[in-house]
Amino acid sequence: MKEADKIKDVQELNKEVKDMRKEIDSMKELLGGLIKVMMEHDDQFNGEDEYN
């Protein structure tokens, strides 16, 4: 394998890793939001149980 081919492969892998990091960050935000909504929803049910 030529040196230029190795450099190209490394650059492609680097780009893929950066893209994956962006996707993971997006997933973290999404999951964080879902967890927050679920916790708020759970708090609503817990509050209703106290009154029953």
PyMOL Python script that loads the backbone (N, CA, C, O; Angstrom):
from pymol import cmd

cmd.read_pdbstr("""\
ATOM      1  N   MET A   1       0.858  -1.188   0.000  1.00  0.00           N
ATOM      2  CA  MET A   1       0.000   0.000   0.000  1.00  0.00           C
ATOM      3  C   MET A   1       0.896   1.241   0.000  1.00  0.00           C
ATOM      4  O   MET A   1       1.863   1.326   0.757  1.00  0.00           O
ATOM      5  N   LYS A   2       0.572   2.152  -0.821  1.00  0.00           N
ATOM      6  CA  LYS A   2       1.354   3.378  -0.926  1.00  0.00           C
ATOM      7  C   LYS A   2       1.099   4.279   0.272  1.00  0.00           C
ATOM      8  O   LYS A   2       0.055   4.204   0.920  1.00  0.00           O
ATOM      9  N   GLU A   3       2.062   5.117   0.546  1.00  0.00           N
ATOM     10  CA  GLU A   3       1.939   6.073   1.653  1.00  0.00           C
ATOM     11  C   GLU A   3       0.729   6.987   1.452  1.00  0.00           C
ATOM     12  O   GLU A   3       0.012   7.289   2.406  1.00  0.00           O
ATOM     13  N   ALA A   4       0.504   7.423   0.221  1.00  0.00           N
ATOM     14  CA  ALA A   4      -0.634   8.304  -0.076  1.00  0.00           C
ATOM     15  C   ALA A   4      -1.950   7.591   0.205  1.00  0.00           C
ATOM     16  O   ALA A   4      -2.896   8.206   0.698  1.00  0.00           O
ATOM     17  N   ASP A   5      -2.016   6.297  -0.105  1.00  0.00           N
ATOM     18  CA  ASP A   5      -3.235   5.528   0.170  1.00  0.00           C
ATOM     19  C   ASP A   5      -3.471   5.408   1.675  1.00  0.00           C
ATOM     20  O   ASP A   5      -4.608   5.496   2.139  1.00  0.00           O
ATOM     21  N   LYS A   6      -2.392   5.208   2.436  1.00  0.00           N
ATOM     22  CA  LYS A   6      -2.516   5.109   3.892  1.00  0.00           C
ATOM     23  C   LYS A   6      -3.025   6.421   4.468  1.00  0.00           C
ATOM     24  O   LYS A   6      -3.896   6.437   5.337  1.00  0.00           O
ATOM     25  N   ILE A   7      -2.470   7.518   3.972  1.00  0.00           N
ATOM     26  CA  ILE A   7      -2.904   8.840   4.453  1.00  0.00           C
ATOM     27  C   ILE A   7      -4.377   9.048   4.132  1.00  0.00           C
ATOM     28  O   ILE A   7      -5.131   9.550   4.966  1.00  0.00           O
ATOM     29  N   LYS A   8      -4.788   8.667   2.935  1.00  0.00           N
ATOM     30  CA  LYS A   8      -6.191   8.817   2.537  1.00  0.00           C
ATOM     31  C   LYS A   8      -7.099   7.981   3.437  1.00  0.00           C
ATOM     32  O   LYS A   8      -8.160   8.445   3.855  1.00  0.00           O
ATOM     33  N   ASP A   9      -6.681   6.744   3.736  1.00  0.00           N
ATOM     34  CA  ASP A   9      -7.471   5.877   4.617  1.00  0.00           C
ATOM     35  C   ASP A   9      -7.611   6.489   6.014  1.00  0.00           C
ATOM     36  O   ASP A   9      -8.691   6.478   6.605  1.00  0.00           O
ATOM     37  N   VAL A  10      -6.501   7.022   6.527  1.00  0.00           N
ATOM     38  CA  VAL A  10      -6.539   7.632   7.858  1.00  0.00           C
ATOM     39  C   VAL A  10      -7.454   8.855   7.850  1.00  0.00           C
ATOM     40  O   VAL A  10      -8.206   9.070   8.801  1.00  0.00           O
ATOM     41  N   GLN A  11      -7.398   9.648   6.800  1.00  0.00           N
ATOM     42  CA  GLN A  11      -8.270  10.822   6.714  1.00  0.00           C
ATOM     43  C   GLN A  11      -9.731  10.409   6.660  1.00  0.00           C
ATOM     44  O   GLN A  11     -10.582  11.046   7.281  1.00  0.00           O
ATOM     45  N   GLU A  12     -10.024   9.348   5.922  1.00  0.00           N
ATOM     46  CA  GLU A  12     -11.414   8.865   5.845  1.00  0.00           C
ATOM     47  C   GLU A  12     -11.881   8.364   7.210  1.00  0.00           C
ATOM     48  O   GLU A  12     -13.004   8.643   7.629  1.00  0.00           O
ATOM     49  N   LEU A  13     -11.013   7.623   7.899  1.00  0.00           N
ATOM     50  CA  LEU A  13     -11.377   7.125   9.226  1.00  0.00           C
ATOM     51  C   LEU A  13     -11.584   8.289  10.198  1.00  0.00           C
ATOM     52  O   LEU A  13     -12.509   8.269  11.010  1.00  0.00           O
ATOM     53  N   ASN A  14     -10.728   9.290  10.110  1.00  0.00           N
ATOM     54  CA  ASN A  14     -10.853  10.458  10.964  1.00  0.00           C
ATOM     55  C   ASN A  14     -12.195  11.151  10.737  1.00  0.00           C
ATOM     56  O   ASN A  14     -12.858  11.554  11.693  1.00  0.00           O
ATOM     57  N   LYS A  15     -12.590  11.288   9.487  1.00  0.00           N
ATOM     58  CA  LYS A  15     -13.878  11.910   9.164  1.00  0.00           C
ATOM     59  C   LYS A  15     -15.030  11.070   9.726  1.00  0.00           C
ATOM     60  O   LYS A  15     -15.989  11.611  10.278  1.00  0.00           O
ATOM     61  N   GLU A  16     -14.926   9.747   9.581  1.00  0.00           N
ATOM     62  CA  GLU A  16     -15.974   8.872  10.100  1.00  0.00           C
ATOM     63  C   GLU A  16     -16.091   8.988  11.614  1.00  0.00           C
ATOM     64  O   GLU A  16     -17.195   9.019  12.158  1.00  0.00           O
ATOM     65  N   VAL A  17     -14.945   9.052  12.292  1.00  0.00           N
ATOM     66  CA  VAL A  17     -14.958   9.175  13.750  1.00  0.00           C
ATOM     67  C   VAL A  17     -15.601  10.503  14.165  1.00  0.00           C
ATOM     68  O   VAL A  17     -16.399  10.546  15.101  1.00  0.00           O
ATOM     69  N   LYS A  18     -15.251  11.576  13.467  1.00  0.00           N
ATOM     70  CA  LYS A  18     -15.851  12.882  13.779  1.00  0.00           C
ATOM     71  C   LYS A  18     -17.354  12.848  13.568  1.00  0.00           C
ATOM     72  O   LYS A  18     -18.106  13.383  14.382  1.00  0.00           O
ATOM     73  N   ASP A  19     -17.804  12.221  12.478  1.00  0.00           N
ATOM     74  CA  ASP A  19     -19.240  12.102  12.212  1.00  0.00           C
ATOM     75  C   ASP A  19     -19.927  11.282  13.302  1.00  0.00           C
ATOM     76  O   ASP A  19     -21.026  11.615  13.746  1.00  0.00           O
ATOM     77  N   MET A  20     -19.261  10.201  13.728  1.00  0.00           N
ATOM     78  CA  MET A  20     -19.838   9.355  14.773  1.00  0.00           C
ATOM     79  C   MET A  20     -19.941  10.121  16.085  1.00  0.00           C
ATOM     80  O   MET A  20     -20.918   9.970  16.819  1.00  0.00           O
ATOM     81  N   ARG A  21     -18.945  10.935  16.382  1.00  0.00           N
ATOM     82  CA  ARG A  21     -18.995  11.744  17.605  1.00  0.00           C
ATOM     83  C   ARG A  21     -20.170  12.708  17.562  1.00  0.00           C
ATOM     84  O   ARG A  21     -20.863  12.895  18.563  1.00  0.00           O
ATOM     85  N   LYS A  22     -20.396  13.320  16.405  1.00  0.00           N
ATOM     86  CA  LYS A  22     -21.536  14.241  16.270  1.00  0.00           C
ATOM     87  C   LYS A  22     -22.844  13.495  16.495  1.00  0.00           C
ATOM     88  O   LYS A  22     -23.743  13.994  17.173  1.00  0.00           O
ATOM     89  N   GLU A  23     -22.947  12.292  15.922  1.00  0.00           N
ATOM     90  CA  GLU A  23     -24.167  11.498  16.099  1.00  0.00           C
ATOM     91  C   GLU A  23     -24.355  11.113  17.555  1.00  0.00           C
ATOM     92  O   GLU A  23     -25.472  11.154  18.071  1.00  0.00           O
ATOM     93  N   ILE A  24     -23.264  10.736  18.224  1.00  0.00           N
ATOM     94  CA  ILE A  24     -23.351  10.359  19.634  1.00  0.00           C
ATOM     95  C   ILE A  24     -23.783  11.554  20.474  1.00  0.00           C
ATOM     96  O   ILE A  24     -24.608  11.412  21.376  1.00  0.00           O
ATOM     97  N   ASP A  25     -23.232  12.731  20.187  1.00  0.00           N
ATOM     98  CA  ASP A  25     -23.639  13.934  20.918  1.00  0.00           C
ATOM     99  C   ASP A  25     -25.120  14.221  20.715  1.00  0.00           C
ATOM    100  O   ASP A  25     -25.814  14.613  21.652  1.00  0.00           O
ATOM    101  N   SER A  26     -25.605  14.025  19.489  1.00  0.00           N
ATOM    102  CA  SER A  26     -27.029  14.227  19.205  1.00  0.00           C
ATOM    103  C   SER A  26     -27.870  13.225  19.986  1.00  0.00           C
ATOM    104  O   SER A  26     -28.921  13.571  20.525  1.00  0.00           O
ATOM    105  N   MET A  27     -27.402  11.981  20.045  1.00  0.00           N
ATOM    106  CA  MET A  27     -28.131  10.952  20.787  1.00  0.00           C
ATOM    107  C   MET A  27     -28.149  11.277  22.279  1.00  0.00           C
ATOM    108  O   MET A  27     -29.161  11.063  22.946  1.00  0.00           O
ATOM    109  N   LYS A  28     -27.037  11.793  22.809  1.00  0.00           N
ATOM    110  CA  LYS A  28     -26.995  12.180  24.216  1.00  0.00           C
ATOM    111  C   LYS A  28     -28.047  13.238  24.505  1.00  0.00           C
ATOM    112  O   LYS A  28     -28.767  13.154  25.500  1.00  0.00           O
ATOM    113  N   GLU A  29     -28.133  14.242  23.620  1.00  0.00           N
ATOM    114  CA  GLU A  29     -29.129  15.297  23.815  1.00  0.00           C
ATOM    115  C   GLU A  29     -30.537  14.726  23.761  1.00  0.00           C
ATOM    116  O   GLU A  29     -31.386  15.065  24.586  1.00  0.00           O
ATOM    117  N   LEU A  30     -30.777  13.864  22.793  1.00  0.00           N
ATOM    118  CA  LEU A  30     -32.098  13.262  22.637  1.00  0.00           C
ATOM    119  C   LEU A  30     -32.459  12.427  23.859  1.00  0.00           C
ATOM    120  O   LEU A  30     -33.554  12.562  24.406  1.00  0.00           O
ATOM    121  N   LEU A  31     -31.538  11.564  24.287  1.00  0.00           N
ATOM    122  CA  LEU A  31     -31.815  10.723  25.448  1.00  0.00           C
ATOM    123  C   LEU A  31     -31.981  11.558  26.709  1.00  0.00           C
ATOM    124  O   LEU A  31     -32.833  11.260  27.547  1.00  0.00           O
ATOM    125  N   GLY A  32     -31.166  12.610  26.848  1.00  0.00           N
ATOM    126  CA  GLY A  32     -31.305  13.493  28.005  1.00  0.00           C
ATOM    127  C   GLY A  32     -32.686  14.123  28.044  1.00  0.00           C
ATOM    128  O   GLY A  32     -33.308  14.208  29.103  1.00  0.00           O
ATOM    129  N   GLY A  33     -33.164  14.564  26.886  1.00  0.00           N
ATOM    130  CA  GLY A  33     -34.495  15.144  26.808  1.00  0.00           C
ATOM    131  C   GLY A  33     -35.576  14.134  27.123  1.00  0.00           C
ATOM    132  O   GLY A  33     -36.532  14.442  27.834  1.00  0.00           O
ATOM    133  N   LEU A  34     -35.430  12.929  26.599  1.00  0.00           N
ATOM    134  CA  LEU A  34     -36.421  11.881  26.871  1.00  0.00           C
ATOM    135  C   LEU A  34     -36.457  11.515  28.347  1.00  0.00           C
ATOM    136  O   LEU A  34     -37.529  11.338  28.925  1.00  0.00           O
ATOM    137  N   ILE A  35     -35.283  11.403  28.950  1.00  0.00           N
ATOM    138  CA  ILE A  35     -35.222  11.077  30.378  1.00  0.00           C
ATOM    139  C   ILE A  35     -35.894  12.173  31.195  1.00  0.00           C
ATOM    140  O   ILE A  35     -36.632  11.889  32.139  1.00  0.00           O
ATOM    141  N   LYS A  36     -35.637  13.423  30.829  1.00  0.00           N
ATOM    142  CA  LYS A  36     -36.250  14.551  31.543  1.00  0.00           C
ATOM    143  C   LYS A  36     -37.772  14.489  31.443  1.00  0.00           C
ATOM    144  O   LYS A  36     -38.477  14.658  32.438  1.00  0.00           O
ATOM    145  N   VAL A  37     -38.267  14.245  30.231  1.00  0.00           N
ATOM    146  CA  VAL A  37     -39.717  14.154  30.034  1.00  0.00           C
ATOM    147  C   VAL A  37     -40.298  12.991  30.827  1.00  0.00           C
ATOM    148  O   VAL A  37     -41.355  13.118  31.445  1.00  0.00           O
ATOM    149  N   MET A  38     -39.597  11.852  30.806  1.00  0.00           N
ATOM    150  CA  MET A  38     -40.084  10.682  31.541  1.00  0.00           C
ATOM    151  C   MET A  38     -40.114  10.954  33.047  1.00  0.00           C
ATOM    152  O   MET A  38     -41.052  10.560  33.740  1.00  0.00           O
ATOM    153  N   MET A  39     -39.075  11.632  33.542  1.00  0.00           N
ATOM    154  CA  MET A  39     -39.032  11.936  34.975  1.00  0.00           C
ATOM    155  C   MET A  39     -40.147  12.904  35.349  1.00  0.00           C
ATOM    156  O   MET A  39     -40.788  12.738  36.387  1.00  0.00           O
ATOM    157  N   GLU A  40     -40.384  13.906  34.521  1.00  0.00           N
ATOM    158  CA  GLU A  40     -41.475  14.859  34.783  1.00  0.00           C
ATOM    159  C   GLU A  40     -42.819  14.143  34.736  1.00  0.00           C
ATOM    160  O   GLU A  40     -43.703  14.402  35.553  1.00  0.00           O
ATOM    161  N   HIS A  41     -42.959  13.244  33.773  1.00  0.00           N
ATOM    162  CA  HIS A  41     -44.199  12.475  33.639  1.00  0.00           C
ATOM    163  C   HIS A  41     -44.392  11.585  34.864  1.00  0.00           C
ATOM    164  O   HIS A  41     -45.501  11.470  35.385  1.00  0.00           O
ATOM    165  N   ASP A  42     -43.317  10.961  35.319  1.00  0.00           N
ATOM    166  CA  ASP A  42     -43.365  10.090  36.493  1.00  0.00           C
ATOM    167  C   ASP A  42     -43.728  10.898  37.731  1.00  0.00           C
ATOM    168  O   ASP A  42     -44.497  10.431  38.571  1.00  0.00           O
ATOM    169  N   ASP A  43     -43.182  12.108  37.853  1.00  0.00           N
ATOM    170  CA  ASP A  43     -43.509  12.978  38.988  1.00  0.00           C
ATOM    171  C   ASP A  43     -44.996  13.317  39.003  1.00  0.00           C
ATOM    172  O   ASP A  43     -45.604  13.414  40.069  1.00  0.00           O
ATOM    173  N   GLN A  44     -45.579  13.498  37.822  1.00  0.00           N
ATOM    174  CA  GLN A  44     -47.008  13.805  37.748  1.00  0.00           C
ATOM    175  C   GLN A  44     -47.823  12.646  38.297  1.00  0.00           C
ATOM    176  O   GLN A  44     -48.786  12.854  39.034  1.00  0.00           O
ATOM    177  N   PHE A  45     -47.439  11.419  37.939  1.00  0.00           N
ATOM    178  CA  PHE A  45     -48.176  10.246  38.416  1.00  0.00           C
ATOM    179  C   PHE A  45     -47.968  10.089  39.934  1.00  0.00           C
ATOM    180  O   PHE A  45     -48.906   9.757  40.659  1.00  0.00           O
ATOM    181  N   ASN A  46     -46.759  10.326  40.401  1.00  0.00           N
ATOM    182  CA  ASN A  46     -46.503  10.211  41.829  1.00  0.00           C
ATOM    183  C   ASN A  46     -47.331  11.225  42.606  1.00  0.00           C
ATOM    184  O   ASN A  46     -47.841  10.920  43.684  1.00  0.00           O
ATOM    185  N   GLY A  47     -47.463  12.411  42.069  1.00  0.00           N
ATOM    186  CA  GLY A  47     -48.275  13.441  42.724  1.00  0.00           C
ATOM    187  C   GLY A  47     -49.724  13.030  42.789  1.00  0.00           C
ATOM    188  O   GLY A  47     -50.386  13.272  43.798  1.00  0.00           O
ATOM    189  N   GLU A  48     -50.238  12.414  41.741  1.00  0.00           N
ATOM    190  CA  GLU A  48     -51.639  11.970  41.734  1.00  0.00           C
ATOM    191  C   GLU A  48     -51.844  10.848  42.745  1.00  0.00           C
ATOM    192  O   GLU A  48     -52.878  10.793  43.410  1.00  0.00           O
ATOM    193  N   ASP A  49     -50.873   9.961  42.863  1.00  0.00           N
ATOM    194  CA  ASP A  49     -51.002   8.851  43.808  1.00  0.00           C
ATOM    195  C   ASP A  49     -51.105   9.359  45.250  1.00  0.00           C
ATOM    196  O   ASP A  49     -51.800   8.770  46.077  1.00  0.00           O
ATOM    197  N   GLU A  50     -50.411  10.451  45.535  1.00  0.00           N
ATOM    198  CA  GLU A  50     -50.466  10.984  46.899  1.00  0.00           C
ATOM    199  C   GLU A  50     -51.865  11.487  47.250  1.00  0.00           C
ATOM    200  O   GLU A  50     -52.280  11.418  48.407  1.00  0.00           O
ATOM    201  N   TYR A  51     -52.578  11.984  46.268  1.00  0.00           N
ATOM    202  CA  TYR A  51     -53.910  12.538  46.534  1.00  0.00           C
ATOM    203  C   TYR A  51     -54.983  11.467  46.583  1.00  0.00           C
ATOM    204  O   TYR A  51     -56.070  11.704  47.110  1.00  0.00           O
ATOM    205  N   ASN A  52     -54.691  10.285  46.040  1.00  0.00           N
ATOM    206  CA  ASN A  52     -55.720   9.218  46.014  1.00  0.00           C
ATOM    207  C   ASN A  52     -55.783   8.466  47.304  1.00  0.00           C
ATOM    208  O   ASN A  52     -56.589   7.546  47.443  1.00  0.00           O
TER     209      ASN A  52
END
""", "prot")
cmd.dss("prot")
cmd.show_as("cartoon", "prot")
cmd.util.cbc("prot")
cmd.orient("prot")
